Amino acid sequence: MAIIKLNPKHAAPREEIVIARQMHQALVLHFLEGLTQAQIADQLGLSQPTVNRLIKRGRQLGLVEIKIKSPVEPLVDMEEQLLALGGISRAIVVPTVSDNPQTALQAVGEAAARLLIEEITDGDTICITGGKGVSAVVAGLQAPRRFDVEVIPATGCVQGKHYTDVNHVSTLMADRLGGRAFQIHAPLFADSPSERAMLINMRSVADVFKRAREAKIAVVGIGSILTDDSSYYDLHPSSSTDLEAIERSGARCELLAHLLDERGRVCDYSLNGSLVSLTLQEFASIPTKIGVASGPNKARPILSIMRGNHLDTLVTDEATGQRILDIAAEGEQA
């Protein structure tokens, strides 16, 4: 929608008052009432070239200001505020279309899927985690053509639920893009750090992680920890009985199954040392890292990840974005 403001500050000399009035009438009829120059000429009893000159001169004098009101303007403002918090170089915020968390996550996944399509080219490698967020991205993929890409797990595998099985999610993503998926034949958690070292050095596992480290793009979820709906407790059978140790470690979020504190630093928690996963240092070397998350319980974890400078791009929804900004503001005031 265009809003036209006529600026009255340009006063005309007496001998030009007639022309000034004609100019004002022509501008109003053209910009506010939508008449063509021919229609204005008929109504004012002027020639069409004269009307053209009046309108052109009026704009040159600054008598017309055009403002465009966009329905996405609030989202763009929020994206800029999120960027101002630091830790990311791009934010994509979509409208919160529903209070239903699954519906909201679906919209976020579709936005991230569109971004992924824009980013990838033939020959690229994409590494991913499992999780509800990345599964929503896969569900939202609508590739306009087949892409010659590889999709690689960034972590070991957890079977049981479709969204925790990174092999399943990577296969679905590769199918939707027309590319090739690699599978990892190792669990997400080893029984000990020494067993983790053994698994990481197995040829088949080492090959997967080598490809993941060389990926151009990563698509990852951001996990909450201290909430009932956290999917972290789907990843390891004992973690749900270890809440006291998790809280004592200062954990506030999860990234690639690493538990991190409120500043995005790796916690001193035993299972962190047994992860069959890219390390966060290895993850940092991937050029484009896209984090996908939505929901009020994800706001603090997202802010922690941002503070740790772990991502390049955040894709979330408006309600979550506002909650992130509110929490950040509360921290500044404390």
Phi and psi in degrees as GROMACS dihedral restraints (atoms count N, CA, C in turn):
[ dihedral_restraints ]
;  ai    aj    ak    al  type     phi  dphi    fc
    3     4     5     6     1  -101.2    20    10
    4     5     6     7     1   131.8    20    10
    6     7     8     9     1  -111.6    20    10
    7     8     9    10     1   123.1    20    10
    9    10    11    12     1  -104.3    20    10
   10    11    12    13     1   128.6    20    10
   12    13    14    15     1  -116.0    20    10
   13    14    15    16     1   125.2    20    10
   15    16    17    18     1   -92.5    20    10
   16    17    18    19     1   125.1    20    10
   18    19    20    21     1   -91.4    20    10
   19    20    21    22     1   114.0    20    10
   21    22    23    24     1   -85.8    20    10
   22    23    24    25     1     3.6    20    10
   24    25    26    27     1   -74.3    20    10
   25    26    27    28     1   -15.1    20    10
   27    28    29    30     1   -86.4    20    10
   28    29    30    31     1    96.9    20    10
   30    31    32    33     1   -82.6    20    10
   31    32    33    34     1   137.6    20    10
   33    34    35    36     1   -99.5    20    10
   34    35    36    37     1   145.1    20    10
   36    37    38    39     1   -59.8    20    10
   37    38    39    40     1   160.3    20    10
   39    40    41    42     1   -57.9    20    10
   40    41    42    43     1   -39.2    20    10
   42    43    44    45     1   -70.1    20    10
   43    44    45    46     1   -13.7    20    10
   45    46    47    48     1  -108.4    20    10
   46    47    48    49     1    10.0    20    10
   48    49    50    51     1   -63.0    20    10
   49    50    51    52     1   -34.1    20    10
   51    52    53    54     1   -66.2    20    10
   52    53    54    55     1   -44.1    20    10
   54    55    56    57     1   -65.0    20    10
   55    56    57    58     1   -40.5    20    10
   57    58    59    60     1   -62.0    20    10
   58    59    60    61     1   -41.7    20    10
   60    61    62    63     1   -65.4    20    10
   61    62    63    64     1   -41.3    20    10
   63    64    65    66     1   -62.7    20    10
   64    65    66    67     1   -39.8    20    10
   66    67    68    69     1   -62.4    20    10
   67    68    69    70     1   -45.9    20    10
   69    70    71    72     1   -60.0    20    10
   70    71    72    73     1   -45.5    20    10
   72    73    74    75     1   -62.6    20    10
   73    74    75    76     1   -41.6    20    10
   75    76    77    78     1   -64.7    20    10
   76    77    78    79     1   -41.5    20    10
   78    79    80    81     1   -65.4    20    10
   79    80    81    82     1   -42.8    20    10
   81    82    83    84     1   -63.4    20    10
   82    83    84    85     1   -47.4    20    10
   84    85    86    87     1   -64.2    20    10
   85    86    87    88     1   -35.3    20    10
   87    88    89    90     1   -80.2    20    10
   88    89    90    91     1   -50.7    20    10
   90    91    92    93     1   -87.7    20    10
   91    92    93    94     1   -32.5    20    10
   93    94    95    96     1   -96.1    20    10
   94    95    96    97     1   -33.9    20    10
   96    97    98    99     1  -103.4    20    10
   97    98    99   100     1    -9.6    20    10
   99   100   101   102     1    77.0    20    10
  100   101   102   103     1    20.1    20    10
  102   103   104   105     1   -76.6    20    10
  103   104   105   106     1   150.4    20    10
  105   106   107   108     1   -77.3    20    10
  106   107   108   109     1   165.7    20    10
  108   109   110   111     1   -63.8    20    10
  109   110   111   112     1   -34.9    20    10
  111   112   113   114     1   -65.2    20    10
  112   113   114   115     1   -41.6    20    10
  114   115   116   117     1   -66.1    20    10
  115   116   117   118     1   -38.8    20    10
  117   118   119   120     1   -65.0    20    10
  118   119   120   121     1   -41.9    20    10
  120   121   122   123     1   -59.3    20    10
  121   122   123   124     1   -43.1    20    10
  123   124   125   126     1   -63.6    20    10
  124   125   126   127     1   -43.2    20    10
  126   127   128   129     1   -69.9    20    10
  127   128   129   130     1   -36.7    20    10
  129   130   131   132     1   -93.9    20    10
  130   131   132   133     1    -6.2    20    10
  132   133   134   135     1    70.4    20    10
  133   134   135   136     1    33.9    20    10
  135   136   137   138     1  -116.4    20    10
  136   137   138   139     1   166.8    20    10
  138   139   140   141     1   -79.8    20    10
  139   140   141   142     1   157.0    20    10
  141   142   143   144     1   -64.7    20    10
  142   143   144   145     1   -40.2    20    10
  144   145   146   147     1   -59.6    20    10
  145   146   147   148     1   -35.0    20    10
  147   148   149   150     1   -65.5    20    10
  148   149   150   151     1   -42.8    20    10
  150   151   152   153     1   -61.6    20    10
  151   152   153   154     1   -41.9    20    10
  153   154   155   156     1   -59.4    20    10
  154   155   156   157     1   -43.0    20    10
  156   157   158   159     1   -67.7    20    10
  157   158   159   160     1   -38.6    20    10
  159   160   161   162     1   -62.6    20    10
  160   161   162   163     1   -45.1    20    10
  162   163   164   165     1   -66.4    20    10
  163   164   165   166     1   -44.7    20    10
  165   166   167   168     1   -61.7    20    10
  166   167   168   169     1   -43.7    20    10
  168   169   170   171     1   -67.1    20    10
  169   170   171   172     1   -37.7    20    10
  171   172   173   174     1   -61.6    20    10
  172   173   174   175     1   -39.3    20    10
  174   175   176   177     1   -70.3    20    10
  175   176   177   178     1   -38.1    20    10
  177   178   179   180     1   -63.3    20    10
  178   179   180   181     1   -33.6    20    10
  180   181   182   183     1   -79.3    20    10
  181   182   183   184     1    -4.4    20    10
  183   184   185   186     1    78.9    20    10
  184   185   186   187     1    24.0    20    10
  186   187   188   189     1   -79.3    20    10
  187   188   189   190     1   -11.9    20    10
  189   190   191   192     1  -122.1    20    10
  190   191   192   193     1   129.6    20    10
  192   193   194   195     1  -121.2    20    10
  193   194   195   196     1   128.0    20    10
  195   196   197   198     1  -111.0    20    10
  196   197   198   199     1   124.3    20    10
  198   199   200   201     1  -118.8    20    10
  199   200   201   202     1   130.9    20    10
  201   202   203   204     1  -101.4    20    10
  202   203   204   205     1   123.6    20    10
  204   205   206   207     1   -99.8    20    10
  205   206   207   208     1   119.6    20    10
  207   208   209   210     1  -108.4    20    10
  208   209   210   211     1   140.0    20    10
  210   211   212   213     1   -66.8    20    10
  211   212   213   214     1   -17.6    20    10
  213   214   215   216     1   -96.5    20    10
  214   215   216   217     1     1.9    20    10
  216   217   218   219     1   -56.6    20    10
  217   218   219   220     1   -44.5    20    10
  219   220   221   222     1   -60.8    20    10
  220   221   222   223     1   -34.9    20    10
  222   223   224   225     1   -68.5    20    10
  223   224   225   226     1   -40.3    20    10
  225   226   227   228     1   -63.5    20    10
  226   227   228   229     1   -41.5    20    10
  228   229   230   231     1   -60.6    20    10
  229   230   231   232     1   -42.2    20    10
  231   232   233   234     1   -66.0    20    10
  232   233   234   235     1   -40.2    20    10
  234   235   236   237     1   -58.9    20    10
  235   236   237   238     1   -41.5    20    10
  237   238   239   240     1   -66.5    20    10
  238   239   240   241     1   -37.8    20    10
  240   241   242   243     1   -66.4    20    10
  241   242   243   244     1   -38.4    20    10
  243   244   245   246     1   -65.6    20    10
  244   245   246   247     1   -41.2    20    10
  246   247   248   249     1   -62.1    20    10
  247   248   249   250     1   -36.0    20    10
  249   250   251   252     1   -66.0    20    10
  250   251   252   253     1   -22.3    20    10
  252   253   254   255     1   -68.2    20    10
  253   254   255   256     1   -24.3    20    10
  255   256   257   258     1    91.6    20    10
  256   257   258   259     1   166.5    20    10
  258   259   260   261     1    93.7    20    10
  259   260   261   262     1   -13.9    20    10
  261   262   263   264     1  -138.9    20    10
  262   263   264   265     1   156.5    20    10
  264   265   266   267     1  -109.0    20    10
  265   266   267   268     1    -7.0    20    10
  267   268   269   270     1  -152.4    20    10
  268   269   270   271     1   136.2    20    10
  270   271   272   273     1  -127.8    20    10
  271   272   273   274     1   135.2    20    10
  273   274   275   276     1  -122.7    20    10
  274   275   276   277     1   116.9    20    10
  276   277   278   279     1  -116.0    20    10
  277   278   279   280     1   128.7    20    10
  279   280   281   282     1  -109.7    20    10
  280   281   282   283     1   155.9    20    10
  282   283   284   285     1   -59.8    20    10
  283   284   285   286     1   144.3    20    10
  285   286   287   288     1   -80.2    20    10
  286   287   288   289     1   103.0    20    10
  288   289   290   291     1   -82.6    20    10
  289   290   291   292     1   -14.2    20    10
  291   292   293   294     1  -162.2    20    10
  292   293   294   295     1   154.6    20    10
  294   295   296   297     1   -75.9    20    10
  295   296   297   298     1   -14.2    20    10
  297   298   299   300     1   -71.1    20    10
  298   299   300   301     1   118.6    20    10
  300   301   302   303     1   -61.3    20    10
  301   302   303   304     1   -31.8    20    10
  303   304   305   306     1   -68.8    20    10
  304   305   306   307     1   -39.5    20    10
  306   307   308   309     1   -67.0    20    10
  307   308   309   310     1   -41.9    20    10
  309   310   311   312     1   -62.8    20    10
  310   311   312   313     1   -43.4    20    10
  312   313   314   315     1   -65.7    20    10
  313   314   315   316     1   -34.9    20    10
  315   316   317   318     1   -60.3    20    10
  316   317   318   319     1   -43.3    20    10
  318   319   320   321     1   -64.3    20    10
  319   320   321   322     1   -39.8    20    10
  321   322   323   324     1   -66.4    20    10
  322   323   324   325     1   -42.2    20    10
  324   325   326   327     1   -61.0    20    10
  325   326   327   328     1   -40.1    20    10
  327   328   329   330     1   -65.7    20    10
  328   329   330   331     1   -38.5    20    10
  330   331   332   333     1   -65.4    20    10
  331   332   333   334     1   -42.2    20    10
  333   334   335   336     1   -66.6    20    10
  334   335   336   337     1   -34.7    20    10
  336   337   338   339     1   -65.2    20    10
  337   338   339   340     1   -41.4    20    10
  339   340   341   342     1   -63.5    20    10
  340   341   342   343     1   -40.2    20    10
  342   343   344   345     1   -63.1    20    10
  343   344   345   346     1   -43.0    20    10
  345   346   347   348     1   -60.8    20    10
  346   347   348   349     1   -42.6    20    10
  348   349   350   351     1   -60.5    20    10
  349   350   351   352     1   -38.6    20    10
  351   352   353   354     1   -69.1    20    10
  352   353   354   355     1   -29.8    20    10
  354   355   356   357     1   -85.1    20    10
  355   356   357   358     1   -33.6    20    10
  357   358   359   360     1   -83.4    20    10
  358   359   360   361     1   152.2    20    10
  360   361   362   363     1  -136.1    20    10
  361   362   363   364     1   164.9    20    10
  363   364   365   366     1   -57.9    20    10
  364   365   366   367     1   138.0    20    10
  366   367   368   369     1    94.8    20    10
  367   368   369   370     1    -6.4    20    10
  369   370   371   372     1   -76.7    20    10
  370   371   372   373     1   156.0    20    10
  372   373   374   375     1  -115.2    20    10
  373   374   375   376     1   132.4    20    10
  375   376   377   378     1  -115.6    20    10
  376   377   378   379     1   125.6    20    10
  378   379   380   381     1  -108.6    20    10
  379   380   381   382     1   144.3    20    10
  381   382   383   384     1  -139.1    20    10
  382   383   384   385     1   160.8    20    10
  384   385   386   387     1  -101.9    20    10
  385   386   387   388     1   171.1    20    10
  387   388   389   390     1   -81.7    20    10
  388   389   390   391     1  -167.1    20    10
  390   391   392   393     1   116.6    20    10
  391   392   393   394     1   162.8    20    10
  393   394   395   396     1   -66.8    20    10
  394   395   396   397     1   -37.1    20    10
  396   397   398   399     1   -64.0    20    10
  397   398   399   400     1   -48.4    20    10
  399   400   401   402     1   -67.9    20    10
  400   401   402   403     1   -35.6    20    10
  402   403   404   405     1   -61.9    20    10
  403   404   405   406     1   -35.8    20    10
  405   406   407   408     1   -67.1    20    10
  406   407   408   409     1   -34.8    20    10
  408   409   410   411     1   -63.4    20    10
  409   410   411   412     1   -46.1    20    10
  411   412   413   414     1   -60.1    20    10
  412   413   414   415     1   -43.4    20    10
  414   415   416   417     1   -63.6    20    10
  415   416   417   418     1   -28.5    20    10
  417   418   419   420     1   -89.0    20    10
  418   419   420   421     1    -3.2    20    10
  420   421   422   423     1   -69.7    20    10
  421   422   423   424     1   128.6    20    10
  423   424   425   426     1  -135.5    20    10
  424   425   426   427     1    82.2    20    10
  426   427   428   429     1   -71.6    20    10
  427   428   429   430     1   132.4    20    10
  429   430   431   432     1   -73.5    20    10
  430   431   432   433     1   -15.2    20    10
  432   433   434   435     1  -158.6    20    10
  433   434   435   436     1   177.6    20    10
  435   436   437   438     1   -82.0    20    10
  436   437   438   439     1   134.4    20    10
  438   439   440   441     1  -109.1    20    10
  439   440   441   442     1   133.1    20    10
  441   442   443   444     1   -83.7    20    10
  442   443   444   445     1    79.8    20    10
  444   445   446   447     1  -128.0    20    10
  445   446   447   448     1   162.8    20    10
  447   448   449   450     1  -114.0    20    10
  448   449   450   451     1   139.8    20    10
  450   451   452   453     1  -116.5    20    10
  451   452   453   454     1   122.9    20    10
  453   454   455   456     1  -123.8    20    10
  454   455   456   457     1   134.4    20    10
  456   457   458   459     1   -65.1    20    10
  457   458   459   460     1   140.9    20    10
  459   460   461   462     1   -97.2    20    10
  460   461   462   463     1    -5.8    20    10
  462   463   464   465     1  -140.5    20    10
  463   464   465   466     1   168.4    20    10
  465   466   467   468     1   -67.0    20    10
  466   467   468   469     1   177.4    20    10
  468   469   470   471     1  -105.4    20    10
  469   470   471   472     1   144.5    20    10
  471   472   473   474     1  -125.8    20    10
  472   473   474   475     1   116.2    20    10
  474   475   476   477     1   -90.2    20    10
  475   476   477   478     1   165.0    20    10
  477   478   479   480     1   127.3    20    10
  478   479   480   481     1   -54.0    20    10
  480   481   482   483     1  -119.8    20    10
  481   482   483   484     1   143.5    20    10
  483   484   485   486     1   -59.9    20    10
  484   485   486   487     1   -34.5    20    10
  486   487   488   489     1   -81.2    20    10
  487   488   489   490     1   -18.7    20    10
  489   490   491   492     1   -85.9    20    10
  490   491   492   493     1   -14.0    20    10
  492   493   494   495     1   -87.0    20    10
  493   494   495   496     1    96.2    20    10
  495   496   497   498     1   -63.9    20    10
  496   497   498   499     1   -28.5    20    10
  498   499   500   501     1   -64.9    20    10
  499   500   501   502     1   -41.1    20    10
  501   502   503   504     1   -64.3    20    10
  502   503   504   505     1   -46.2    20    10
  504   505   506   507     1   -65.7    20    10
  505   506   507   508     1   -41.2    20    10
  507   508   509   510     1   -67.0    20    10
  508   509   510   511     1   -36.1    20    10
  510   511   512   513     1   -64.5    20    10
  511   512   513   514     1   -43.2    20    10
  513   514   515   516     1   -63.2    20    10
  514   515   516   517     1   -42.4    20    10
  516   517   518   519     1   -63.9    20    10
  517   518   519   520     1   -44.7    20    10
  519   520   521   522     1   -61.3    20    10
  520   521   522   523     1   -41.3    20    10
  522   523   524   525     1   -61.0    20    10
  523   524   525   526     1   -42.9    20    10
  525   526   527   528     1   -70.4    20    10
  526   527   528   529     1   -28.9    20    10
  528   529   530   531     1   -90.6    20    10
  529   530   531   532     1   -15.0    20    10
  531   532   533   534     1    84.8    20    10
  532   533   534   535     1    17.7    20    10
  534   535   536   537     1  -104.2    20    10
  535   536   537   538     1  -155.4    20    10
  537   538   539   540     1  -123.3    20    10
  538   539   540   541     1   134.2    20    10
  540   541   542   543     1  -102.8    20    10
  541   542   543   544     1   143.2    20    10
  543   544   545   546     1  -107.5    20    10
  544   545   546   547     1   145.5    20    10
  546   547   548   549     1  -114.3    20    10
  547   548   549   550     1   150.5    20    10
  549   550   551   552     1  -108.4    20    10
  550   551   552   553     1   132.2    20    10
  552   553   554   555     1  -108.9    20    10
  553   554   555   556     1    65.7    20    10
  555   556   557   558     1  -157.5    20    10
  556   557   558   559     1   149.2    20    10
  558   559   560   561     1   -75.2    20    10
  559   560   561   562     1   160.0    20    10
  561   562   563   564     1   -67.0    20    10
  562   563   564   565     1   -37.8    20    10
  564   565   566   567     1  -115.6    20    10
  565   566   567   568     1   125.7    20    10
  567   568   569   570     1   -83.9    20    10
  568   569   570   571     1   167.0    20    10
  570   571   572   573     1   -76.1    20    10
  571   572   573   574     1   -18.2    20    10
  573   574   575   576     1  -161.4    20    10
  574   575   576   577     1   163.3    20    10
  576   577   578   579     1   -58.4    20    10
  577   578   579   580     1   -35.6    20    10
  579   580   581   582     1   -69.2    20    10
  580   581   582   583     1   -37.6    20    10
  582   583   584   585     1   -68.2    20    10
  583   584   585   586     1   -35.6    20    10
  585   586   587   588     1   -58.9    20    10
  586   587   588   589     1   -45.7    20    10
  588   589   590   591     1   -60.5    20    10
  589   590   591   592     1   -38.8    20    10
  591   592   593   594     1   -65.2    20    10
  592   593   594   595     1   -46.5    20    10
  594   595   596   597     1   -63.2    20    10
  595   596   597   598     1   -44.8    20    10
  597   598   599   600     1   -59.3    20    10
  598   599   600   601     1   -31.4    20    10
  600   601   602   603     1   -90.8    20    10
  601   602   603   604     1    -4.0    20    10
  603   604   605   606     1   -63.6    20    10
  604   605   606   607     1   138.9    20    10
  606   607   608   609     1   -55.4    20    10
  607   608   609   610     1   -46.8    20    10
  609   610   611   612     1   -65.8    20    10
  610   611   612   613     1   -37.9    20    10
  612   613   614   615     1   -73.7    20    10
  613   614   615   616     1   -43.2    20    10
  615   616   617   618     1   -59.9    20    10
  616   617   618   619     1   -36.5    20    10
  618   619   620   621     1   -65.0    20    10
  619   620   621   622     1   -41.0    20    10
  621   622   623   624     1   -62.7    20    10
  622   623   624   625     1   -46.7    20    10
  624   625   626   627     1   -69.7    20    10
  625   626   627   628     1   -30.1    20    10
  627   628   629   630     1   -62.5    20    10
  628   629   630   631     1   -44.8    20    10
  630   631   632   633     1   -64.4    20    10
  631   632   633   634     1   -39.3    20    10
  633   634   635   636     1   -63.7    20    10
  634   635   636   637     1   -41.6    20    10
  636   637   638   639     1   -63.7    20    10
  637   638   639   640     1   -28.5    20    10
  639   640   641   642     1   -92.0    20    10
  640   641   642   643     1     6.7    20    10
  642   643   644   645     1   -64.5    20    10
  643   644   645   646     1   151.8    20    10
  645   646   647   648     1   -87.5    20    10
  646   647   648   649     1   -33.9    20    10
  648   649   650   651     1  -132.2    20    10
  649   650   651   652     1   140.1    20    10
  651   652   653   654     1  -122.2    20    10
  652   653   654   655     1   139.4    20    10
  654   655   656   657     1  -123.8    20    10
  655   656   657   658     1   118.0    20    10
  657   658   659   660     1  -135.1    20    10
  658   659   660   661     1   154.7    20    10
  660   661   662   663     1   -90.6    20    10
  661   662   663   664     1   164.9    20    10
  663   664   665   666     1  -121.4    20    10
  664   665   666   667     1   119.7    20    10
  666   667   668   669     1   -98.4    20    10
  667   668   669   670     1   140.8    20    10
  669   670   671   672     1   -86.4    20    10
  670   671   672   673     1   160.7    20    10
  672   673   674   675     1  -123.9    20    10
  673   674   675   676     1   -47.4    20    10
  675   676   677   678     1   -96.5    20    10
  676   677   678   679     1    33.6    20    10
  678   679   680   681     1  -129.0    20    10
  679   680   681   682     1   157.8    20    10
  681   682   683   684     1   -66.2    20    10
  682   683   684   685     1   -26.9    20    10
  684   685   686   687     1   -91.9    20    10
  685   686   687   688     1    10.6    20    10
  687   688   689   690     1   -64.6    20    10
  688   689   690   691     1   131.2    20    10
  690   691   692   693     1   -86.5    20    10
  691   692   693   694     1    -3.1    20    10
  693   694   695   696     1   -59.3    20    10
  694   695   696   697     1   -33.4    20    10
  696   697   698   699     1   -77.2    20    10
  697   698   699   700     1    -5.4    20    10
  699   700   701   702     1   -83.6    20    10
  700   701   702   703     1   -12.9    20    10
  702   703   704   705     1   -86.4    20    10
  703   704   705   706     1   -33.1    20    10
  705   706   707   708     1  -137.6    20    10
  706   707   708   709     1   128.1    20    10
  708   709   710   711     1   -62.4    20    10
  709   710   711   712     1   -27.7    20    10
  711   712   713   714     1   -92.5    20    10
  712   713   714   715     1   -11.5    20    10
  714   715   716   717     1   -65.7    20    10
  715   716   717   718     1   -30.9    20    10
  717   718   719   720     1   -68.4    20    10
  718   719   720   721     1   -23.2    20    10
  720   721   722   723     1   -93.8    20    10
  721   722   723   724     1     2.1    20    10
  723   724   725   726     1  -113.9    20    10
  724   725   726   727     1    27.4    20    10
  726   727   728   729     1   -60.1    20    10
  727   728   729   730     1   -36.6    20    10
  729   730   731   732     1   -63.3    20    10
  730   731   732   733     1   -42.9    20    10
  732   733   734   735     1   -67.5    20    10
  733   734   735   736     1   -36.8    20    10
  735   736   737   738     1   -64.1    20    10
  736   737   738   739     1   -46.0    20    10
  738   739   740   741     1   -64.4    20    10
  739   740   741   742     1   -39.2    20    10
  741   742   743   744     1   -65.0    20    10
  742   743   744   745     1   -29.7    20    10
  744   745   746   747     1   -73.6    20    10
  745   746   747   748     1   -13.0    20    10
  747   748   749   750     1    84.0    20    10
  748   749   750   751     1    15.2    20    10
  750   751   752   753     1   -63.8    20    10
  751   752   753   754     1   136.2    20    10
  753   754   755   756     1  -128.5    20    10
  754   755   756   757     1   -15.0    20    10
  756   757   758   759     1  -160.7    20    10
  757   758   759   760     1   174.3    20    10
  759   760   761   762     1  -136.8    20    10
  760   761   762   763     1   134.9    20    10
  762   763   764   765     1  -140.0    20    10
  763   764   765   766     1   122.4    20    10
  765   766   767   768     1    54.1    20    10
  766   767   768   769     1    34.5    20    10
  768   769   770   771     1    70.9    20    10
  769   770   771   772     1     1.0    20    10
  771   772   773   774     1   -79.0    20    10
  772   773   774   775     1   131.6    20    10
  774   775   776   777     1   -84.3    20    10
  775   776   777   778     1   129.8    20    10
  777   778   779   780     1  -122.8    20    10
  778   779   780   781     1   154.5    20    10
  780   781   782   783     1   -87.2    20    10
  781   782   783   784     1  -172.5    20    10
  783   784   785   786     1   -66.9    20    10
  784   785   786   787     1   -17.6    20    10
  786   787   788   789     1   -97.5    20    10
  787   788   789   790     1     5.9    20    10
  789   790   791   792     1    80.5    20    10
  790   791   792   793     1    21.1    20    10
  792   793   794   795     1   -99.3    20    10
  793   794   795   796     1   146.5    20    10
  795   796   797   798     1   -64.0    20    10
  796   797   798   799     1   130.7    20    10
  798   799   800   801     1   -80.2    20    10
  799   800   801   802     1   158.5    20    10
  801   802   803   804     1   -85.5    20    10
  802   803   804   805     1    80.6    20    10
  804   805   806   807     1  -132.7    20    10
  805   806   807   808     1   135.0    20    10
  807   808   809   810     1   -55.9    20    10
  808   809   810   811     1   -42.9    20    10
  810   811   812   813     1   -67.5    20    10
  811   812   813   814     1   -20.9    20    10
  813   814   815   816     1   -61.2    20    10
  814   815   816   817     1   -29.7    20    10
  816   817   818   819     1   -82.3    20    10
  817   818   819   820     1    -5.6    20    10
  819   820   821   822     1  -114.0    20    10
  820   821   822   823     1    12.9    20    10
  822   823   824   825     1   -74.1    20    10
  823   824   825   826     1   130.5    20    10
  825   826   827   828     1   -94.9    20    10
  826   827   828   829     1    90.0    20    10
  828   829   830   831     1  -161.8    20    10
  829   830   831   832     1   161.2    20    10
  831   832   833   834     1   -58.2    20    10
  832   833   834   835     1   141.6    20    10
  834   835   836   837     1   -74.6    20    10
  835   836   837   838     1   162.0    20    10
  837   838   839   840     1   -67.5    20    10
  838   839   840   841     1   -27.5    20    10
  840   841   842   843     1   -67.0    20    10
  841   842   843   844     1   -41.2    20    10
  843   844   845   846     1   -67.2    20    10
  844   845   846   847     1   -41.3    20    10
  846   847   848   849     1   -60.4    20    10
  847   848   849   850     1   -37.3    20    10
  849   850   851   852     1   -62.1    20    10
  850   851   852   853     1   -24.4    20    10
  852   853   854   855     1   -79.4    20    10
  853   854   855   856     1    -9.2    20    10
  855   856   857   858     1   -73.7    20    10
  856   857   858   859     1   129.1    20    10
  858   859   860   861     1   -60.0    20    10
  859   860   861   862     1   -43.6    20    10
  861   862   863   864     1  -123.0    20    10
  862   863   864   865     1   116.3    20    10
  864   865   866   867     1  -119.9    20    10
  865   866   867   868     1   113.9    20    10
  867   868   869   870     1  -108.0    20    10
  868   869   870   871     1   121.4    20    10
  870   871   872   873     1  -102.8    20    10
  871   872   873   874     1   136.7    20    10
  873   874   875   876     1  -125.4    20    10
  874   875   876   877     1   124.1    20    10
  876   877   878   879     1  -166.2    20    10
  877   878   879   880     1   149.5    20    10
  879   880   881   882     1  -153.1    20    10
  880   881   882   883     1   159.6    20    10
  882   883   884   885     1   116.8    20    10
  883   884   885   886     1   146.2    20    10
  885   886   887   888     1   -60.0    20    10
  886   887   888   889     1   -31.5    20    10
  888   889   890   891     1   -74.5    20    10
  889   890   891   892     1   -10.2    20    10
  891   892   893   894     1   -93.9    20    10
  892   893   894   895     1    -7.5    20    10
  894   895   896   897     1   -62.6    20    10
  895   896   897   898     1   -50.4    20    10
  897   898   899   900     1   -64.0    20    10
  898   899   900   901     1   -45.0    20    10
  900   901   902   903     1   -58.2    20    10
  901   902   903   904     1   -41.1    20    10
  903   904   905   906     1   -61.7    20    10
  904   905   906   907     1   -44.6    20    10
  906   907   908   909     1   -62.3    20    10
  907   908   909   910     1   -38.3    20    10
  909   910   911   912     1   -63.2    20    10
  910   911   912   913     1   -42.9    20    10
  912   913   914   915     1   -63.0    20    10
  913   914   915   916     1   -40.2    20    10
  915   916   917   918     1   -63.1    20    10
  916   917   918   919     1   -42.2    20    10
  918   919   920   921     1   -65.1    20    10
  919   920   921   922     1   -26.3    20    10
  921   922   923   924     1   -86.0    20    10
  922   923   924   925     1    -1.8    20    10
  924   925   926   927     1    57.7    20    10
  925   926   927   928     1    42.3    20    10
  927   928   929   930     1   -92.0    20    10
  928   929   930   931     1   -15.9    20    10
  930   931   932   933     1  -123.5    20    10
  931   932   933   934     1   158.7    20    10
  933   934   935   936     1   -97.0    20    10
  934   935   936   937     1   -38.7    20    10
  936   937   938   939     1  -129.9    20    10
  937   938   939   940     1   136.7    20    10
  939   940   941   942     1  -116.1    20    10
  940   941   942   943     1   130.5    20    10
  942   943   944   945     1  -118.0    20    10
  943   944   945   946     1   120.4    20    10
  945   946   947   948     1  -150.2    20    10
  946   947   948   949     1  -173.4    20    10
  948   949   950   951     1  -111.6    20    10
  949   950   951   952     1   171.0    20    10
  951   952   953   954     1   -63.1    20    10
  952   953   954   955     1   -44.0    20    10
  954   955   956   957     1   -62.9    20    10
  955   956   957   958     1   -42.1    20    10
  957   958   959   960     1   -66.6    20    10
  958   959   960   961     1   -42.9    20    10
  960   961   962   963     1   -58.7    20    10
  961   962   963   964     1   -42.0    20    10
  963   964   965   966     1   -65.5    20    10
  964   965   966   967     1   -38.4    20    10
  966   967   968   969     1   -64.9    20    10
  967   968   969   970     1   -38.6    20    10
  969   970   971   972     1   -59.7    20    10
  970   971   972   973     1   -46.9    20    10
  972   973   974   975     1   -63.7    20    10
  973   974   975   976     1   -39.7    20    10
  975   976   977   978     1   -64.0    20    10
  976   977   978   979     1   -43.6    20    10
  978   979   980   981     1   -64.3    20    10
  979   980   981   982     1   -42.3    20    10
  981   982   983   984     1   -62.3    20    10
  982   983   984   985     1   -40.3    20    10
  984   985   986   987     1   -66.8    20    10
  985   986   987   988     1   -38.8    20    10
  987   988   989   990     1   -61.9    20    10
  988   989   990   991     1   -39.7    20    10
  990   991   992   993     1   -64.6    20    10
  991   992   993   994     1   -36.5    20    10
  993   994   995   996     1   -69.3    20    10
  994   995   996   997     1   -33.2    20    10
  996   997   998   999     1   -80.9    20    10
  997   998   999  1000     1   -21.1    20    10
